[in-house]
Amino acid sequence: MRFTHGDEIFIPLGQSEPVPVQANEYSYIDDDNEVICRLEIRQVNKTKVTEDSKNIFFIVQGNEKTSNDYILDVANELINLITKYAGGTGKILNTL
């Protein structure tokens, strides 16, 4: 997660062509300089889940009033539900 510079690639969900991104928006950006989520804006095509999806990445976050234990409980419940109904395995990659 970082602030955008304005040169990132952003392809909104349901679109096939990039659209401009303003500088100084906080976003999740991958190593290819592609926005994978513009916070409080919308998700992107690159990260949409389809029937063909093999690896799914969820971001579970709170705010200053949200305890770490609650966030971990929610993340674990998400993993349990996804693996119960879709199969596969899951793990928590990082916590702050």
Summary of the structure (lengths in Angstrom):
residues: 96
radius of gyration: 15.0
end to end distance: 12.2
largest distance: 40.3
contacts: 192
relative contact order: 0.14
helix: 23%
strand: 17%
